């Protein structure tokens, strides 16, 4: 009997050790309220850990927990965002869709947003842009599912600044450690402009990659 108890305790410890972190309860009245807050909040923070191979952590809208992200896979990596335990959308690198080969467009890295039935919801794509107000350079351009760019904002290639097409800075992004005593970190996107949360999430991805290097 003692052997069975010991084995059971050992198995329980192994299971608990492999569980990893779990999502904190959302701090909004409903899933829809949390989703709306992520687009309208002046501050969105994504929690992470520099020592983790695959990221997972809470997402806060104006300091209130609104969602959770889990990175999965290795060669075919995707980032799934859930709200109150309900999967909302995922993001992945896109290399073999028409958006990668649009005539007359000089493009680079592309992220695609998809619902859980694999329907495309939009993209973030590095493109060379030049206007009277913006110097010729790569910018992160945000597009709908048909490949039409959003007309109200675009981001600096590394996600550090959000611009309107008149060249005005309308938002910023940065990454930082939570403390000197751990590998916990966070990425924050700040803007007073209403911005599709999936576009904010694309900025988070770029900011985190740059910070981790």
N, CA and C atoms as a LAMMPS dump frame, in Angstrom:
ITEM: TIMESTEP
0
ITEM: NUMBER OF ATOMS
639
ITEM: BOX BOUNDS ff ff ff
-5.0000000000000000e+02 5.0000000000000000e+02
-5.0000000000000000e+02 5.0000000000000000e+02
-5.0000000000000000e+02 5.0000000000000000e+02
ITEM: ATOMS id mol type element x y z
1 1 1 N 0.826 -1.201 0
2 1 2 C 0 0 0
3 1 3 C 0.863 1.254 0
4 2 1 N 1.964 1.242 0.83
5 2 2 C 2.841 2.403 0.891
6 2 3 C 3.483 2.676 -0.459
7 3 1 N 3.875 1.584 -1.172
8 3 2 C 4.491 1.754 -2.49
9 3 3 C 3.517 2.427 -3.449
10 4 1 N 2.248 2.02 -3.412
11 4 2 C 1.235 2.599 -4.298
12 4 3 C 1.057 4.084 -4.004
13 5 1 N 1.024 4.436 -2.691
14 5 2 C 0.876 5.839 -2.312
15 5 3 C 2.047 6.658 -2.811
16 6 1 N 3.27 6.117 -2.648
17 6 2 C 4.473 6.837 -3.073
18 6 3 C 4.491 7.035 -4.579
19 7 1 N 4.114 5.975 -5.308
20 7 2 C 4.075 6.082 -6.769
21 7 3 C 3.042 7.113 -7.196
22 8 1 N 1.872 7.09 -6.506
23 8 2 C 0.825 8.056 -6.84
24 8 3 C 1.277 9.485 -6.6
25 9 1 N 1.977 9.708 -5.471
26 9 2 C 2.483 11.046 -5.175
27 9 3 C 3.516 11.484 -6.195
28 10 1 N 4.384 10.555 -6.613
29 10 2 C 5.41 10.877 -7.598
30 10 3 C 4.778 11.263 -8.928
31 11 1 N 3.768 10.51 -9.367
32 11 2 C 3.081 10.83 -10.619
33 11 3 C 2.388 12.174 -10.534
34 12 1 N 1.792 12.469 -9.373
35 12 2 C 1.125 13.758 -9.199
36 12 3 C 2.118 14.903 -9.315
37 13 1 N 3.311 14.715 -8.724
38 13 2 C 4.331 15.763 -8.803
39 13 3 C 4.792 15.975 -10.227
40 14 1 N 4.953 14.883 -11.003
41 14 2 C 5.376 14.995 -12.397
42 14 3 C 4.341 15.747 -13.21
43 15 1 N 3.06 15.41 -12.987
44 15 2 C 1.987 16.075 -13.722
45 15 3 C 1.959 17.559 -13.395
46 16 1 N 2.041 17.879 -12.087
47 16 2 C 2.001 19.28 -11.683
48 16 3 C 3.2 20.047 -12.208
49 17 1 N 4.361 19.404 -12.247
50 17 2 C 5.569 20.079 -12.721
51 17 3 C 5.476 20.414 -14.188
52 18 1 N 4.702 19.635 -14.949
53 18 2 C 4.61 19.858 -16.386
54 18 3 C 3.458 20.737 -16.815
55 19 1 N 2.704 21.225 -15.85
56 19 2 C 1.508 21.984 -16.204
57 19 3 C 1.83 23.39 -16.692
58 20 1 N 2.919 23.99 -16.188
59 20 2 C 3.253 25.351 -16.591
60 20 3 C 2.264 26.35 -16.004
61 21 1 N 2.332 27.57 -16.542
62 21 2 C 1.467 28.623 -16.032
63 21 3 C 0.052 28.491 -16.577
64 22 1 N -0.86 29.103 -15.881
65 22 2 C -2.25 29.117 -16.336
66 22 3 C -2.717 30.563 -16.44
67 23 1 N -3.756 30.762 -17.227
68 23 2 C -4.278 32.113 -17.438
69 23 3 C -4.933 32.638 -16.168
70 24 1 N -4.708 33.906 -15.888
71 24 2 C -5.418 34.551 -14.785
72 24 3 C -6.859 34.824 -15.217
73 25 1 N -7.809 34.879 -14.289
74 25 2 C -9.194 35.211 -14.65
75 25 3 C -9.256 36.596 -15.277
76 26 1 N -10.097 36.763 -16.285
77 26 2 C -10.233 38.086 -16.888
78 26 3 C -10.914 39.028 -15.896
79 27 1 N -10.591 40.313 -16.026
80 27 2 C -11.122 41.32 -15.104
81 27 3 C -12.138 42.213 -15.794
82 28 1 N -12.923 41.611 -16.67
83 28 2 C -13.997 42.311 -17.379
84 28 3 C -15.286 41.527 -17.201
85 29 1 N -16.413 42.192 -17.411
86 29 2 C -17.706 41.571 -17.161
87 29 3 C -18.031 40.455 -18.14
88 30 1 N -17.458 40.528 -19.342
89 30 2 C -17.764 39.51 -20.349
90 30 3 C -16.597 39.373 -21.315
91 31 1 N -16.637 38.316 -22.107
92 31 2 C -15.618 38.095 -23.136
93 31 3 C -15.638 39.232 -24.146
94 32 1 N -16.818 39.667 -24.543
95 32 2 C -16.911 40.748 -25.53
96 32 3 C -16.359 42.052 -24.981
97 33 1 N -16.6 42.322 -23.704
98 33 2 C -16.048 43.527 -23.088
99 33 3 C -14.521 43.48 -23.087
100 34 1 N -13.981 42.307 -22.801
101 34 2 C -12.525 42.153 -22.78
102 34 3 C -11.937 42.357 -24.18
103 35 1 N -12.568 41.792 -25.196
104 35 2 C -12.084 41.959 -26.566
105 35 3 C -12.127 43.421 -27
106 36 1 N -13.213 44.087 -26.674
107 36 2 C -13.336 45.499 -27.048
108 36 3 C -12.262 46.33 -26.345
109 37 1 N -12.009 46.019 -25.079
110 37 2 C -11.009 46.774 -24.324
111 37 3 C -9.625 46.637 -24.938
112 38 1 N -9.314 45.492 -25.48
113 38 2 C -7.998 45.284 -26.073
114 38 3 C -7.772 46.182 -27.285
115 39 1 N -8.839 46.546 -27.979
116 39 2 C -8.713 47.45 -29.13
117 39 3 C -8.769 48.919 -28.735
118 40 1 N -9.48 49.228 -27.665
119 40 2 C -9.679 50.634 -27.293
120 40 3 C -8.754 51.108 -26.184
121 41 1 N -8.102 50.193 -25.473
122 41 2 C -7.241 50.567 -24.353
123 41 3 C -6.067 51.417 -24.825
124 42 1 N -5.665 52.369 -23.997
125 42 2 C -4.486 53.176 -24.325
126 42 3 C -3.196 52.411 -24.051
127 43 1 N -3.283 51.345 -23.259
128 43 2 C -2.117 50.516 -22.959
129 43 3 C -2.495 49.038 -23.022
130 44 1 N -1.738 48.276 -23.805
131 44 2 C -1.88 46.824 -23.828
132 44 3 C -0.524 46.226 -23.482
133 45 1 N -0.508 45.347 -22.485
134 45 2 C 0.724 44.72 -22.014
135 45 3 C 0.618 43.211 -22.183
136 46 1 N 1.669 42.605 -22.767
137 46 2 C 1.742 41.153 -22.918
138 46 3 C 2.885 40.652 -22.045
139 47 1 N 2.576 39.737 -21.143
140 47 2 C 3.568 39.19 -20.228
141 47 3 C 4.333 38.046 -20.889
142 48 1 N 5.615 37.899 -20.505
143 48 2 C 6.428 36.836 -21.081
144 48 3 C 7.573 36.45 -20.168
145 49 1 N 8.445 35.572 -20.68
146 49 2 C 9.602 35.093 -19.934
147 49 3 C 10.714 34.804 -20.937
148 50 1 N 11.841 35.471 -20.792
149 50 2 C 12.929 35.33 -21.753
150 50 3 C 13.54 33.94 -21.773
151 51 1 N 13.359 33.162 -20.7
152 51 2 C 13.941 31.822 -20.645
153 51 3 C 13.033 30.756 -21.252
154 52 1 N 11.789 31.095 -21.508
155 52 2 C 10.855 30.12 -22.081
156 52 3 C 11.067 30.002 -23.586
157 53 1 N 11.082 28.773 -24.079
158 53 2 C 11.192 28.552 -25.53
159 53 3 C 9.921 29.016 -26.211
160 54 1 N 8.784 28.589 -25.696
161 54 2 C 7.486 29.028 -26.196
162 54 3 C 6.854 29.956 -25.161
163 55 1 N 6.44 31.123 -25.604
164 55 2 C 5.898 32.121 -24.695
165 55 3 C 4.454 31.804 -24.299
166 56 1 N 4.123 32.184 -23.078
167 56 2 C 2.734 32.162 -22.632
168 56 3 C 2.6 33.181 -21.511
169 57 1 N 1.465 33.869 -21.494
170 57 2 C 1.295 34.861 -20.448
171 57 3 C 0.018 35.646 -20.595
172 58 1 N -0.312 36.381 -19.546
173 58 2 C -1.512 37.217 -19.549
174 58 3 C -1.34 38.418 -20.466
175 59 1 N -2.453 38.902 -20.962
176 59 2 C -2.494 40.134 -21.744
177 59 3 C -3.41 41.101 -21.003
178 60 1 N -2.898 42.295 -20.721
179 60 2 C -3.639 43.282 -19.943
180 60 3 C -4.052 44.468 -20.813
181 61 1 N -5.271 44.92 -20.611
182 61 2 C -5.78 46.13 -21.26
183 61 3 C -5.985 47.176 -20.179
184 62 1 N -5.195 48.25 -20.23
185 62 2 C -5.238 49.28 -19.183
186 62 3 C -5.178 48.655 -17.791
187 63 1 N -4.18 47.771 -17.618
188 63 2 C -3.847 47.151 -16.32
189 63 3 C -4.858 46.12 -15.84
190 64 1 N -5.806 45.721 -16.672
191 64 2 C -6.768 44.688 -16.293
192 64 3 C -6.598 43.478 -17.198
193 65 1 N -6.571 42.291 -16.608
194 65 2 C -6.38 41.068 -17.39
195 65 3 C -7.541 40.879 -18.358
196 66 1 N -7.193 40.734 -19.644
197 66 2 C -8.236 40.614 -20.669
198 66 3 C -8.093 39.348 -21.501
199 67 1 N -6.902 38.762 -21.578
200 67 2 C -6.702 37.614 -22.472
201 67 3 C -5.436 36.875 -22.063
202 68 1 N -5.118 35.845 -22.831
203 68 2 C -3.949 35.009 -22.566
204 68 3 C -3.388 34.565 -23.901
205 69 1 N -2.061 34.438 -23.976
206 69 2 C -1.434 33.974 -25.215
207 69 3 C -0.595 32.734 -24.929
208 70 1 N -0.641 31.792 -25.855
209 70 2 C 0.204 30.598 -25.798
210 70 3 C 0.873 30.43 -27.159
211 71 1 N 2.196 30.359 -27.158
212 71 2 C 2.959 30.062 -28.371
213 71 3 C 3.168 28.56 -28.438
214 72 1 N 2.998 27.974 -29.607
215 72 2 C 3.139 26.531 -29.744
216 72 3 C 3.824 26.189 -31.063
217 73 1 N 4.41 25.001 -31.09
218 73 2 C 5.073 24.547 -32.306
219 73 3 C 6.516 24.994 -32.357
220 74 1 N 7.229 24.494 -33.366
221 74 2 C 8.628 24.853 -33.554
222 74 3 C 8.873 25.305 -34.983
223 75 1 N 8.706 24.386 -35.942
224 75 2 C 8.88 24.759 -37.34
225 75 3 C 7.656 25.484 -37.886
226 76 1 N 6.488 25.162 -37.342
227 76 2 C 5.243 25.798 -37.778
228 76 3 C 4.618 26.492 -36.57
229 77 1 N 5.322 27.494 -36.063
230 77 2 C 4.933 28.154 -34.818
231 77 3 C 3.685 28.997 -35.011
232 78 1 N 2.83 28.987 -34.001
233 78 2 C 1.691 29.906 -34.003
234 78 3 C 1.449 30.397 -32.588
235 79 1 N 0.816 31.557 -32.505
236 79 2 C 0.51 32.208 -31.241
237 79 3 C -1.004 32.291 -31.129
238 80 1 N -1.572 31.6 -30.132
239 80 2 C -3.022 31.558 -29.964
240 80 3 C -3.435 32.452 -28.801
241 81 1 N -4.383 33.336 -29.07
242 81 2 C -4.908 34.235 -28.041
243 81 3 C -6.28 33.735 -27.611
244 82 1 N -6.462 33.573 -26.311
245 82 2 C -7.747 33.129 -25.763
246 82 3 C -8.258 34.162 -24.776
247 83 1 N -9.57 34.196 -24.619
248 83 2 C -10.212 35.091 -23.66
249 83 3 C -11.124 34.261 -22.768
250 84 1 N -10.822 34.269 -21.476
251 84 2 C -11.627 33.507 -20.508
252 84 3 C -11.743 32.037 -20.9
253 85 1 N -10.632 31.468 -21.389
254 85 2 C -10.595 30.053 -21.761
255 85 3 C -11.132 29.746 -23.148
256 86 1 N -11.611 30.754 -23.857
257 86 2 C -12.167 30.548 -25.198
258 86 3 C -11.173 31.055 -26.245
259 87 1 N -10.673 30.149 -27.098
260 87 2 C -9.73 30.552 -28.129
261 87 3 C -10.391 31.55 -29.079
262 88 1 N -9.662 32.634 -29.368
263 88 2 C -10.191 33.737 -30.169
264 88 3 C -9.598 33.744 -31.571
265 89 1 N -8.277 33.809 -31.673
266 89 2 C -7.607 33.81 -32.971
267 89 3 C -6.17 33.336 -32.775
268 90 1 N -5.497 33.061 -33.892
269 90 2 C -4.076 32.75 -33.812
270 90 3 C -3.331 33.503 -34.9
271 91 1 N -2.027 33.646 -34.694
272 91 2 C -1.159 34.353 -35.622
273 91 3 C -0.033 33.411 -36.031
274 92 1 N 0.349 33.464 -37.286
275 92 2 C 1.476 32.653 -37.752
276 92 3 C 2.202 33.391 -38.87
277 93 1 N 3.42 32.945 -39.166
278 93 2 C 4.138 33.456 -40.322
279 93 3 C 3.452 32.972 -41.59
280 94 1 N 3.403 33.84 -42.582
281 94 2 C 2.79 33.486 -43.867
282 94 3 C 3.85 33.602 -44.954
283 95 1 N 4.027 32.533 -45.725
284 95 2 C 5.042 32.554 -46.785
285 95 3 C 4.517 32.091 -48.137
286 96 1 N 3.329 31.519 -48.168
287 96 2 C 2.875 30.881 -49.408
288 96 3 C 1.447 31.263 -49.788
289 97 1 N 1.056 32.501 -49.462
290 97 2 C -0.27 32.977 -49.825
291 97 3 C -0.135 34.122 -50.832
292 98 1 N -1.202 34.448 -51.544
293 98 2 C -1.127 35.54 -52.523
294 98 3 C -0.595 36.847 -51.948
295 99 1 N -0.807 37.085 -50.65
296 99 2 C -0.345 38.32 -50.03
297 99 3 C 1.172 38.459 -50.12
298 100 1 N 1.881 37.331 -50.262
299 100 2 C 3.342 37.369 -50.337
300 100 3 C 3.864 37.758 -51.715
301 101 1 N 2.981 37.757 -52.71
302 101 2 C 3.429 38.018 -54.078
303 101 3 C 2.48 38.968 -54.792
304 102 1 N 2.212 40.103 -54.175
305 102 2 C 1.317 41.072 -54.785
306 102 3 C 2.089 41.949 -55.763
307 103 1 N 1.527 42.114 -56.943
308 103 2 C 2.197 42.865 -57.997
309 103 3 C 2.434 44.311 -57.559
310 104 1 N 3.66 44.765 -57.777
311 104 2 C 3.995 46.148 -57.461
312 104 3 C 4.264 46.435 -56.007
313 105 1 N 4.273 45.406 -55.162
314 105 2 C 4.499 45.585 -53.723
315 105 3 C 5.834 44.972 -53.344
316 106 1 N 6.696 45.76 -52.741
317 106 2 C 7.987 45.279 -52.242
318 106 3 C 7.804 44.933 -50.774
319 107 1 N 7.682 43.644 -50.475
320 107 2 C 7.3 43.227 -49.126
321 107 3 C 8.339 42.317 -48.498
322 108 1 N 8.239 42.2 -47.17
323 108 2 C 9.116 41.325 -46.401
324 108 3 C 8.304 40.372 -45.548
325 109 1 N 8.671 40.256 -44.28
326 109 2 C 8.007 39.317 -43.378
327 109 3 C 6.518 39.612 -43.272
328 110 1 N 5.734 38.539 -43.182
329 110 2 C 4.275 38.672 -43.11
330 110 3 C 3.727 37.798 -42
331 111 1 N 2.877 38.383 -41.143
332 111 2 C 2.115 37.618 -40.163
333 111 3 C 0.667 37.574 -40.615
334 112 1 N 0.045 36.408 -40.485
335 112 2 C -1.372 36.283 -40.804
336 112 3 C -2.179 36.04 -39.548
337 113 1 N -3.384 36.651 -39.491
338 113 2 C -4.299 36.435 -38.366
339 113 3 C -5.433 35.521 -38.861
340 114 1 N -5.801 34.533 -38.032
341 114 2 C -6.824 33.556 -38.435
342 114 3 C -7.735 33.238 -37.267
343 115 1 N -9.017 32.985 -37.582
344 115 2 C -9.903 32.5 -36.533
345 115 3 C -9.652 31.009 -36.342
346 116 1 N -10.349 30.396 -35.417
347 116 2 C -10.046 29.012 -35.068
348 116 3 C -10.568 28.018 -36.095
349 117 1 N -11.269 28.524 -37.123
350 117 2 C -11.653 27.686 -38.264
351 117 3 C -10.732 27.927 -39.458
352 118 1 N -9.604 28.608 -39.198
353 118 2 C -8.563 28.888 -40.199
354 118 3 C -8.989 29.891 -41.261
355 119 1 N -10.004 30.691 -40.972
356 119 2 C -10.386 31.77 -41.881
357 119 3 C -9.489 32.976 -41.63
358 120 1 N -8.942 33.562 -42.691
359 120 2 C -8.048 34.7 -42.54
360 120 3 C -8.819 35.926 -42.064
361 121 1 N -8.232 36.638 -41.094
362 121 2 C -8.834 37.853 -40.547
363 121 3 C -8.044 39.107 -40.911
364 122 1 N -6.826 38.925 -41.412
365 122 2 C -6.002 40.07 -41.777
366 122 3 C -4.536 39.721 -41.724
367 123 1 N -3.695 40.738 -41.969
368 123 2 C -2.251 40.527 -42.017
369 123 3 C -1.514 41.728 -41.444
370 124 1 N -0.264 41.49 -41.056
371 124 2 C 0.713 42.547 -40.824
372 124 3 C 1.904 42.196 -41.699
373 125 1 N 2.33 43.129 -42.528
374 125 2 C 3.378 42.823 -43.508
375 125 3 C 4.373 43.977 -43.596
376 126 1 N 5.657 43.641 -43.615
377 126 2 C 6.687 44.651 -43.842
378 126 3 C 6.66 45.049 -45.316
379 127 1 N 6.517 46.364 -45.557
380 127 2 C 6.495 46.866 -46.928
381 127 3 C 7.337 48.136 -47.027
382 128 1 N 7.95 48.323 -48.186
383 128 2 C 8.645 49.583 -48.426
384 128 3 C 7.607 50.64 -48.768
385 129 1 N 7.609 51.698 -47.964
386 129 2 C 6.659 52.791 -48.126
387 129 3 C 7.439 54.105 -48.256
388 130 1 N 6.967 54.976 -49.112
389 130 2 C 7.523 56.316 -49.208
390 130 3 C 6.404 57.284 -49.549
391 131 1 N 6.255 58.313 -48.723
392 131 2 C 5.268 59.362 -48.977
393 131 3 C 5.945 60.714 -48.744
394 132 1 N 5.195 61.773 -48.939
395 132 2 C 5.735 63.109 -48.653
396 132 3 C 6.116 63.251 -47.187
397 133 1 N 5.433 62.488 -46.323
398 133 2 C 5.663 62.613 -44.882
399 133 3 C 6.532 61.499 -44.308
400 134 1 N 6.644 60.371 -45.013
401 134 2 C 7.377 59.219 -44.504
402 134 3 C 8.585 58.919 -45.393
403 135 1 N 9.765 58.78 -44.783
404 135 2 C 10.95 58.433 -45.543
405 135 3 C 10.806 57.038 -46.134
406 136 1 N 11.461 56.818 -47.264
407 136 2 C 11.444 55.502 -47.887
408 136 3 C 12.115 54.496 -46.955
409 137 1 N 11.368 53.488 -46.557
410 137 2 C 11.888 52.495 -45.618
411 137 3 C 10.87 51.375 -45.503
412 138 1 N 11.266 50.307 -44.814
413 138 2 C 10.308 49.257 -44.49
414 138 3 C 9.454 49.699 -43.304
415 139 1 N 8.149 49.533 -43.428
416 139 2 C 7.204 49.767 -42.349
417 139 3 C 6.325 48.533 -42.196
418 140 1 N 5.797 48.346 -41
419 140 2 C 4.819 47.281 -40.796
420 140 3 C 3.453 47.828 -41.173
421 141 1 N 2.911 47.289 -42.247
422 141 2 C 1.62 47.734 -42.762
423 141 3 C 0.565 46.709 -42.358
424 142 1 N -0.583 47.186 -41.934
425 142 2 C -1.656 46.312 -41.458
426 142 3 C -2.746 46.242 -42.522
427 143 1 N -3.182 45.017 -42.826
428 143 2 C -4.095 44.8 -43.942
429 143 3 C -5.297 43.967 -43.522
430 144 1 N -6.407 44.129 -44.259
431 144 2 C -7.557 43.268 -44.016
432 144 3 C -7.355 41.945 -44.745
433 145 1 N -8.342 41.059 -44.681
434 145 2 C -8.197 39.72 -45.252
435 145 3 C -8.04 39.734 -46.768
436 146 1 N -8.476 40.822 -47.416
437 146 2 C -8.343 40.935 -48.876
438 146 3 C -7.031 41.605 -49.277
439 147 1 N -6.244 42.004 -48.297
440 147 2 C -4.961 42.628 -48.594
441 147 3 C -5.011 44.129 -48.728
442 148 1 N -6.11 44.757 -48.303
443 148 2 C -6.226 46.218 -48.368
444 148 3 C -5.612 46.839 -47.12
445 149 1 N -4.662 47.778 -47.285
446 149 2 C -4.018 48.39 -46.112
447 149 3 C -4.987 49.262 -45.324
448 150 1 N -4.806 49.274 -44.012
449 150 2 C -5.553 50.208 -43.179
450 150 3 C -5.048 51.609 -43.489
451 151 1 N -5.943 52.557 -43.551
452 151 2 C -5.583 53.908 -43.969
453 151 3 C -5.269 54.837 -42.805
454 152 1 N -5.452 54.36 -41.557
455 152 2 C -5.292 55.268 -40.419
456 152 3 C -3.994 55.081 -39.649
457 153 1 N -3.271 53.974 -39.85
458 153 2 C -2.015 53.816 -39.131
459 153 3 C -1.126 52.75 -39.781
460 154 1 N 0.174 52.857 -39.492
461 154 2 C 1.165 51.858 -39.825
462 154 3 C 2.279 51.986 -38.791
463 155 1 N 3.162 50.99 -38.694
464 155 2 C 4.159 50.988 -37.624
465 155 3 C 5.572 50.979 -38.181
466 156 1 N 6.486 51.517 -37.394
467 156 2 C 7.908 51.377 -37.68
468 156 3 C 8.246 49.891 -37.719
469 157 1 N 9.205 49.494 -38.549
470 157 2 C 9.445 48.08 -38.832
471 157 3 C 9.645 47.237 -37.577
472 158 1 N 10.307 47.772 -36.555
473 158 2 C 10.581 47.008 -35.344
474 158 3 C 9.486 47.167 -34.292
475 159 1 N 8.41 47.861 -34.633
476 159 2 C 7.27 47.982 -33.735
477 159 3 C 7.406 49.034 -32.665
478 160 1 N 8.436 49.887 -32.751
479 160 2 C 8.675 50.854 -31.676
480 160 3 C 7.779 52.086 -31.762
481 161 1 N 7.294 52.391 -32.955
482 161 2 C 6.454 53.578 -33.137
483 161 3 C 5.281 53.253 -34.052
484 162 1 N 4.155 53.876 -33.752
485 162 2 C 2.979 53.802 -34.607
486 162 3 C 2.79 55.181 -35.227
487 163 1 N 2.566 55.221 -36.54
488 163 2 C 2.414 56.483 -37.249
489 163 3 C 1.05 56.555 -37.928
490 164 1 N 0.596 57.79 -38.175
491 164 2 C -0.446 57.959 -39.175
492 164 3 C 0.265 58.244 -40.503
493 165 1 N -0.5 58.321 -41.59
494 165 2 C 0.137 58.463 -42.899
495 165 3 C 0.617 59.887 -43.161
496 166 1 N 0.4 60.79 -42.209
497 166 2 C 0.985 62.127 -42.276
498 166 3 C 2.32 62.186 -41.553
499 167 1 N 2.77 61.028 -41.049
500 167 2 C 4.061 60.956 -40.382
501 167 3 C 4.049 61.288 -38.911
502 168 1 N 2.873 61.5 -38.33
503 168 2 C 2.776 61.808 -36.9
504 168 3 C 2.882 60.536 -36.061
505 169 1 N 3.634 60.597 -34.974
506 169 2 C 3.709 59.463 -34.043
507 169 3 C 2.429 59.441 -33.219
508 170 1 N 1.681 58.353 -33.311
509 170 2 C 0.412 58.241 -32.595
510 170 3 C 0.417 57.083 -31.598
511 171 1 N 1.561 56.434 -31.446
512 171 2 C 1.682 55.337 -30.502
513 171 3 C 3.122 54.876 -30.395
514 172 1 N 3.416 54.128 -29.339
515 172 2 C 4.757 53.622 -29.121
516 172 3 C 4.691 52.209 -28.547
517 173 1 N 5.774 51.469 -28.744
518 173 2 C 5.884 50.145 -28.165
519 173 3 C 7.266 49.935 -27.585
520 174 1 N 7.344 49.164 -26.519
521 174 2 C 8.654 48.864 -25.941
522 174 3 C 8.581 47.557 -25.163
523 175 1 N 9.744 46.977 -24.9
524 175 2 C 9.853 45.763 -24.101
525 175 3 C 10.795 46.028 -22.94
526 176 1 N 10.545 45.37 -21.804
527 176 2 C 11.382 45.59 -20.632
528 176 3 C 11.242 44.401 -19.682
529 177 1 N 12.211 44.275 -18.758
530 177 2 C 12.151 43.251 -17.733
531 177 3 C 11.181 43.675 -16.634
532 178 1 N 10.567 42.693 -15.975
533 178 2 C 9.703 43.001 -14.83
534 178 3 C 10.534 43.393 -13.608
535 179 1 N 11.703 42.767 -13.466
536 179 2 C 12.595 43.08 -12.349
537 179 3 C 13.987 42.582 -12.7
538 180 1 N 14.96 42.945 -11.862
539 180 2 C 16.333 42.48 -12.06
540 180 3 C 16.535 41.063 -11.542
541 181 1 N 15.546 40.504 -10.887
542 181 2 C 15.73 39.244 -10.18
543 181 3 C 15.044 38.061 -10.856
544 182 1 N 14.527 38.253 -12.054
545 182 2 C 13.877 37.149 -12.758
546 182 3 C 13.989 37.378 -14.26
547 183 1 N 13.567 36.387 -15.032
548 183 2 C 13.565 36.502 -16.49
549 183 3 C 12.206 36.932 -17.023
550 184 1 N 11.283 37.241 -16.097
551 184 2 C 9.962 37.699 -16.513
552 184 3 C 10.08 39.068 -17.189
553 185 1 N 9.336 39.236 -18.265
554 185 2 C 9.398 40.494 -19.005
555 185 3 C 8.001 40.865 -19.485
556 186 1 N 7.913 42.013 -20.124
557 186 2 C 6.628 42.418 -20.681
558 186 3 C 6.866 43.305 -21.897
559 187 1 N 5.897 43.307 -22.777
560 187 2 C 5.89 44.194 -23.944
561 187 3 C 4.649 45.062 -23.837
562 188 1 N 4.813 46.361 -24.036
563 188 2 C 3.678 47.278 -23.94
564 188 3 C 3.518 48.067 -25.236
565 189 1 N 2.292 48.165 -25.696
566 189 2 C 1.931 49.008 -26.837
567 189 3 C 0.994 50.087 -26.322
568 190 1 N 1.37 51.335 -26.532
569 190 2 C 0.579 52.467 -26.039
570 190 3 C 0.09 53.313 -27.21
571 191 1 N -1.187 53.611 -27.24
572 191 2 C -1.739 54.535 -28.222
573 191 3 C -3.118 54.987 -27.771
574 192 1 N -3.441 56.239 -28.046
575 192 2 C -4.788 56.744 -27.759
576 192 3 C -5.701 56.579 -28.964
577 193 1 N -5.155 56.005 -30.04
578 193 2 C -5.942 55.733 -31.241
579 193 3 C -6.563 54.348 -31.142
580 194 1 N -7.848 54.225 -31.468
581 194 2 C -8.453 52.893 -31.491
582 194 3 C -7.743 52.067 -32.552
583 195 1 N -7.289 50.897 -32.168
584 195 2 C -6.442 50.075 -33.037
585 195 3 C -6.832 48.618 -32.894
586 196 1 N -7.055 47.964 -33.998
587 196 2 C -7.373 46.543 -33.991
588 196 3 C -6.373 45.804 -33.109
589 197 1 N -6.858 45.037 -32.148
590 197 2 C -5.941 44.368 -31.229
591 197 3 C -5 43.414 -31.95
592 198 1 N -5.443 42.793 -33.016
593 198 2 C -4.557 41.88 -33.741
594 198 3 C -3.345 42.618 -34.292
595 199 1 N -3.538 43.879 -34.674
596 199 2 C -2.416 44.696 -35.129
597 199 3 C -1.485 45.025 -33.958
598 200 1 N -2.058 45.305 -32.79
599 200 2 C -1.23 45.513 -31.6
600 200 3 C -0.43 44.25 -31.292
601 201 1 N -1.059 43.109 -31.481
602 201 2 C -0.372 41.854 -31.186
603 201 3 C 0.793 41.636 -32.143
604 202 1 N 0.629 42.02 -33.408
605 202 2 C 1.736 41.926 -34.362
606 202 3 C 2.901 42.814 -33.916
607 203 1 N 2.597 44.006 -33.407
608 203 2 C 3.648 44.871 -32.868
609 203 3 C 4.34 44.205 -31.684
610 204 1 N 3.556 43.575 -30.812
611 204 2 C 4.139 42.839 -29.682
612 204 3 C 5.125 41.79 -30.174
613 205 1 N 4.748 41.02 -31.182
614 205 2 C 5.618 39.961 -31.679
615 205 3 C 6.952 40.526 -32.139
616 206 1 N 6.911 41.598 -32.929
617 206 2 C 8.14 42.188 -33.424
618 206 3 C 8.987 42.745 -32.283
619 207 1 N 8.351 43.424 -31.342
620 207 2 C 9.072 43.992 -30.21
621 207 3 C 9.723 42.904 -29.35
622 208 1 N 8.998 41.828 -29.122
623 208 2 C 9.547 40.754 -28.292
624 208 3 C 10.723 40.08 -28.972
625 209 1 N 10.608 39.803 -30.28
626 209 2 C 11.709 39.162 -31
627 209 3 C 12.967 40.021 -30.941
628 210 1 N 12.779 41.318 -31.159
629 210 2 C 13.936 42.222 -31.128
630 210 3 C 14.557 42.275 -29.743
631 211 1 N 13.722 42.255 -28.715
632 211 2 C 14.216 42.352 -27.342
633 211 3 C 14.958 41.078 -26.926
634 212 1 N 14.495 39.947 -27.391
635 212 2 C 15.072 38.678 -26.97
636 212 3 C 16.412 38.41 -27.63
637 213 1 N 16.679 39.018 -28.762
638 213 2 C 17.927 38.776 -29.486
639 213 3 C 19.147 39.277 -28.707
